[in-house]
Amino acid sequence: YNEYKSYLRKATKMGDMTSFNIDNGYFEALVRGFRAGILKRTDYHNLVECETIDDLKLHLQGTDYGPLLANDPSPILVQTIDERLKERLVHEFTHIRNQCVQPLALFLDYMTYGYMIDNIILLITGTLRNRPIAELIPRCHPLGQFEELSTISIAQTPAELFNCVMVDTPLAPFFSECVSDENDLDEMNIEILRNKLYKAYLEDFYKFCEKLGGVTAEVMCPILAVS
């Protein structure tokens, strides 16, 4: 069964169509609703014509992004727009993640692992340069936030990073190639660590998509292979 132009394309046995809504009905409608709110080509054309940020805010009021800047007084900074867009992205992504079931839930989790790795490297690099954790945490991407981030400053080697911080996180399996490295976490080794983590993460994500098969494998495997 393939629902025409559906965002959830899934092969099912005869008779399973009646149970589609149990796991996927609300989620399907949710994604369709979010898609309907995406800015159209004409909206982007009008935004290009805006001369000031206040003009941009005025135009957005006629779209689903209207409430985005409603509580921010003029003059609005570009940084503020970036923060509000990021907040909306995280809110919608989290809502979708909370509504879906496996294996889609794990697929969405995989999408956050790259941000988690970036946040780890950001904090390690920052603490190496004597920047306080409290100053660095707000700079982390919200899709990559996890509780153990604030304790990263105690790690001096990759092994300590794994044993003290990462062992209970979803990234723990990706550290298997790094924990034997007892070198200090200087700038060169941090970059090596980043590359190893991304390699392990992308390879695992590739295997997961390949195992799922179908449209997921057709679309995602070539993308991950290039990455």
LOLO-341233 format. One line per field, with one value per residue (C-alpha): residue in three letters; x, y, z; residue number from 1. Coordinates in pm, whole numbers, plus 50000, padded with zeros to 5 digits. Example, Ala and Ser with C-alpha at 12.3 -4.5 7.8 and 13.67 -1.06 7.14 Angstrom:
2
r	ALA:SER
px	51230:51367
py	49550:49894
pz	50780:50714
k	1:2
***
This chain:
227
r	TYR:ASN:GLU:TYR:LYS:SER:TYR:LEU:ARG:LYS:ALA:THR:LYS:MET:GLY:ASP:MET:THR:SER:PHE:ASN:ILE:ASP:ASN:GLY:TYR:PHE:GLU:ALA:LEU:VAL:ARG:GLY:PHE:ARG:ALA:GLY:ILE:LEU:LYS:ARG:THR:ASP:TYR:HIS:ASN:LEU:VAL:GLU:CYS:GLU:THR:ILE:ASP:ASP:LEU:LYS:LEU:HIS:LEU:GLN:GLY:THR:ASP:TYR:GLY:PRO:LEU:LEU:ALA:ASN:ASP:PRO:SER:PRO:ILE:LEU:VAL:GLN:THR:ILE:ASP:GLU:ARG:LEU:LYS:GLU:ARG:LEU:VAL:HIS:GLU:PHE:THR:HIS:ILE:ARG:ASN:GLN:CYS:VAL:GLN:PRO:LEU:ALA:LEU:PHE:LEU:ASP:TYR:MET:THR:TYR:GLY:TYR:MET:ILE:ASP:ASN:ILE:ILE:LEU:LEU:ILE:THR:GLY:THR:LEU:ARG:ASN:ARG:PRO:ILE:ALA:GLU:LEU:ILE:PRO:ARG:CYS:HIS:PRO:LEU:GLY:GLN:PHE:GLU:GLU:LEU:SER:THR:ILE:SER:ILE:ALA:GLN:THR:PRO:ALA:GLU:LEU:PHE:ASN:CYS:VAL:MET:VAL:ASP:THR:PRO:LEU:ALA:PRO:PHE:PHE:SER:GLU:CYS:VAL:SER:ASP:GLU:ASN:ASP:LEU:ASP:GLU:MET:ASN:ILE:GLU:ILE:LEU:ARG:ASN:LYS:LEU:TYR:LYS:ALA:TYR:LEU:GLU:ASP:PHE:TYR:LYS:PHE:CYS:GLU:LYS:LEU:GLY:GLY:VAL:THR:ALA:GLU:VAL:MET:CYS:PRO:ILE:LEU:ALA:VAL:SER
px	50000:50139:49930:49964:50200:50205:50486:50470:50516:50504:50435:50163:49967:49606:49392:49656:49517:49242:49501:49716:49575:49662:50033:50055:49725:49791:50155:50061:49820:50076:50344:50096:50001:50364:50426:50129:50289:50617:50673:50586:50792:50585:50656:51030:50999:50820:51079:51356:51176:51166:51395:51397:51351:51027:50898:50996:50811:50503:50499:50545:50231:50028:50192:50222:50538:50336:50368:50742:50846:50521:50667:50998:50998:51173:51448:51481:51830:51918:52040:51691:51534:51783:51701:51325:51353:51570:51321:51038:51242:51324:50964:50821:51093:51047:50671:50706:50961:50727:50435:50600:50675:50968:51159:51089:51161:51514:51563:51485:51719:51997:51933:52022:52347:52544:52442:52540:52888:52923:52820:53074:53356:53245:53258:53589:53748:53599:53721:54064:54070:53960:53606:53349:53095:52809:52913:52946:52623:52393:52598:52524:52263:51940:51883:52212:52156:52182:52227:52590:52715:52786:53033:53257:53516:53636:53768:54137:54163:53922:53908:53801:53550:53392:53401:53291:53057:52956:52905:52532:52452:52337:52684:52859:52883:53060:53339:53461:53741:53847:53863:54196:54356:54520:54650:54555:54262:54461:54337:54488:54353:54012:53988:54094:53829:53565:53650:53641:53307:53148:53282:53139:52808:52758:52850:52603:52330:52397:52361:52038:51884:52011:51845:51514:51521:51250:51227:51434:51733:51685:51694:51921:52196:52330:52320:52507:52755:52853:52880
py	50000:50337:50639:50877:51163:51053:51157:50808:50555:50206:49866:49684:49365:49360:49446:49657:49971:49973:50003:50272:50549:50370:50450:50697:50884:51177:51199:51204:51493:51673:51663:51775:52069:52173:52144:52369:52640:52648:52979:52977:53110:53429:53482:53462:53699:53951:53908:53991:54318:54419:54715:54684:54410:54580:54532:54166:54133:54295:54052:53749:53845:53713:53369:53088:53263:53564:53494:53435:53796:53925:53972:54124:54507:54703:54731:54353:54210:53945:53732:53750:53623:53337:53245:53251:53038:52789:52776:52702:52431:52261:52284:52128:51862:51763:51746:51520:51302:51261:51152:50898:50530:50306:50287:50652:50761:50617:50773:51117:51046:50976:51321:51481:51289:51513:51818:51637:51571:51936:52050:51819:51950:52310:52265:52079:52346:52624:52479:52425:52802:52866:52970:52902:52627:52861:53086:52801:52608:52876:52854:52483:52379:52295:51975:51844:51926:51650:51647:51536:51831:52047:51788:51773:52008:51734:51515:51539:51241:51062:50772:51005:51169:50831:50692:51008:51175:50978:50626:50679:50881:50766:50855:50592:50330:50581:50629:50269:50374:50666:50536:50360:50691:50827:51148:51475:51663:51936:52113:51863:51559:51724:51750:51385:51290:51485:51308:50965:51034:51159:50862:50613:50802:50826:50461:50349:50577:50433:50074:50164:50317:50027:49780:49968:49943:50087:50459:50539:50346:50484:50844:50839:50592:50801:51115:50947:50786:51130:51268
pz	50000:49895:49976:49683:49763:50125:50359:50506:50231:50370:50213:50405:50371:50258:50557:50729:50564:50827:51106:50940:51160:51483:51457:51170:51130:51364:51265:50894:50952:51166:50897:50631:50851:50901:50528:50453:50668:50474:50295:49925:49635:49631:50002:49944:49649:49871:50148:49901:49826:50194:50270:50648:50907:51014:50658:50681:51012:50859:50568:50793:50984:50691:50712:50966:51085:51200:51576:51538:51605:51754:52103:51993:51987:51714:51620:51574:51536:51281:51571:51723:51401:51392:51753:51694:51380:51566:51854:51611:51438:51767:51890:51573:51550:51915:51874:51569:51750:52047:51828:51598:51659:51570:51343:51254:51613:51594:51249:51395:51686:51436:51287:51622:51677:51441:51645:51964:51824:51720:52068:52233:52016:52077:52455:52455:52235:52449:52779:52624:52567:52927:52835:53110:53042:53135:52849:52598:52667:52513:52192:52154:51900:52086:51886:52024:52391:52653:53030:53038:52831:53136:53276:52969:53123:53361:53076:52983:52742:52506:52754:53035:52803:52738:53093:53274:53026:52716:52849:52918:52605:52258:52128:52342:52061:51836:52092:52064:51825:52044:52400:52348:52253:52569:52412:52574:52425:52254:51940:51697:51882:51916:51537:51504:51760:51569:51243:51407:51571:51250:51056:51307:51326:50948:50894:51160:51020:50672:50799:50976:50661:50450:50687:50668:50290:50066:50001:50310:50175:49822:49942:50248:50154:49860:50079:50365:50124:49993:50348
k	1:2:3:4:5:6:7:8:9:10:11:12:13:14:15:16:17:18:19:20:21:22:23:24:25:26:27:28:29:30:31:32:33:34:35:36:37:38:39:40:41:42:43:44:45:46:47:48:49:50:51:52:53:54:55:56:57:58:59:60:61:62:63:64:65:66:67:68:69:70:71:72:73:74:75:76:77:78:79:80:81:82:83:84:85:86:87:88:89:90:91:92:93:94:95:96:97:98:99:100:101:102:103:104:105:106:107:108:109:110:111:112:113:114:115:116:117:118:119:120:121:122:123:124:125:126:127:128:129:130:131:132:133:134:135:136:137:138:139:140:141:142:143:144:145:146:147:148:149:150:151:152:153:154:155:156:157:158:159:160:161:162:163:164:165:166:167:168:169:170:171:172:173:174:175:176:177:178:179:180:181:182:183:184:185:186:187:188:189:190:191:192:193:194:195:196:197:198:199:200:201:202:203:204:205:206:207:208:209:210:211:212:213:214:215:216:217:218:219:220:221:222:223:224:225:226:227
***
